[in-house]
Amino acid sequence: MADHSSLTADLFTDGQLSADRADLIADALTALGVFVQVKILPRRRGASDPQWLVLAVLPLQAFLTSIGSNFADDTCKGFQAAVRKLLHREQAAEQAAARPMVLQDTDSGLRIVLGHDLPANGYQQLLRLDLSRFRLGPLHYDLAEQRWRSELDEAVLPPNPASVENQSGK
């Protein structure tokens, strides 16, 4: 089993998120063995406002691999439930509801966008996702195609059909 104490995440919020809601995600990551530091960014107004509700910066491939190989489904479902609760439209202010949670890799800067409508299958695929296949990002889950994709990467290089098959578990 990997040493999970070495996984560290910086969790950024913009000050519009209540401490309880920030703790919801911090606690879910901590349950997965990640040491979390919550950082509140100074408030800014205008075009420079963050497009995300929460930004978690961590070593993504190590995080996804360790969850997928070493943790029971219940722990992953707890993270999924925490993200859904955070992003749920009825519990969030109208402005915050449209903003997703974003995971960002500490080394590459690659971003994965977790929207409020991400299905359970999307979370399961995320655990098996090989991030080395992506260069530009951000990655979004395509509901119609039922797979993770980066439109910017696809614009540069068409996806390899074999890798799409592996990602969807077909």
N, C-alpha and C positions, 0 to 999 in steps of 0.2 A: 504494500500500500504506500502511496506517495506521501511525503511529508506536507500536509495541508497547511501547517503553520507558516510555511514560506510564502503562501499566497496572500498578497496584500492588495486591497482595493481602496482607491480614493473615490469617495462618493460625493459628487458635486451637486448642489442645489442652488437655486437663484434667490433664496430667501422668501419666495412666495409659497413654498411647501412647508406645512406645519412640521414641527419636530416629531410628532407622533407618526406622520406618514413617512418621513425620512427614516425613522427608527424601524418601520415596517420592513423596508428593503434592507437596511443594515442588519437587522436581526436574521432575515432570511439568508443573507450571504454568510453571516457568522455561523449559522447552523450548517452551512456547507463547508465550513472549515476555513473561511477567509477572514483575515484580520482587516477590519474596515475602519477607515478614518473619514468622518463626515466633514465636508468643507462647504461653507456657505459663501457663495460669490457675492460681491457687492451688487446692489440693485442698479440696473441700468435701464434707461428708457429708450425706446425707438428701435431702429433696425438692428441694433447690436444685441437685442434680447436673445437669450438662448432659445433654440428651436426644440429643446428637450426639457422634460420635467425633471429628470434625474439623469446624470451622466456618471457611470461607474467605470473607472479606468483601472484595468487589471490585466495580468497576463492571460489573455483570453483562451489560447489553445490549451494551456495547462489547466485552466479552470474548467473548460468544457470536457477535457479528457478525464480529469479526476472525478468530476461528477458522473460522467457516463460510465466509468469503469469501477468506481469504488463506493458509490452511494446507492442506497435503495431508492426505488421509484418514489417513495413517500417524501423523501427529502427534496427531490427535484420537483415534485408536485407542490411542496410547500413554497418553493421559490416561485413557481408558476402562479400559485394562488396569491402570493404577496404582490407580484407585478400586476396581476389583473385587478386586485383590490386598489392598488395605487392609481391605476389608469382608468378605473371604471368611471364612466361618464356621469353616473348619478351621484357619486361621492365626491367628484372633483368640481372645482369651480369651472364654469364654461370655458374660460380661457385656458386653464391648465389641462382640460380634458383632451384637447386636440394635440397636446404635446406628448411624445412617446418617452419611454425610458430607453437610454442608449448605453450599450456596452462598448468600450473602446479598448483596444489592445495597447498595452504600455509600450511595446517595441515598435510596431508598425504603424500605429495610429488608426488601423482599420476599425470601422464602426459597424455595429450590429444594432438595428433599430427594432425594439420590442413594442409593438403597437397594442392597443387595447383589444383588438380583434384577433390576436395571434392564437390559433387553435392548439390543442394539446399535441397534435401531430407536428406542428411547427417547433414546439419545444423539444420534442423527441428527436427530430431531425437536427436541431441545433447541437445536441450532445454528440452527434456523429459527424458534424461538419468539419471538413479539412480546410482550415483557413488559409493554408498555403496556396490554394487554388485562386485566391482573390488578391488583387493588388490595390485597386482603387477604392472600392466600396462606395457608399455605405451598403451594407447588406440589408435587404428587406425580404420578408416572407411574402411570396406571391400566392395569394389565395387561389387564384384560378389554376395556376400550374402546380400548386401544392409543393413548392420548393423554395429554398433560399436562393436569392440571386442579387447580383450587383449589375444594374443597368450600365453603369460606366465601364465596368470590366467587359461586359458583353459587347459594348460599342467598339472597344479596342480589339478584342479577340472573341470570336464566336465561341460559345460553350462547347466543351467536349461532350458528345452524347454519352460516352461511357461514364463520365463523372456525374452527369445528371442522373443516370440510372442508379449509381451507387448512392447518391444523396437521398433519393426518394425511397430507397430500400427495395427497388424492383429487381 
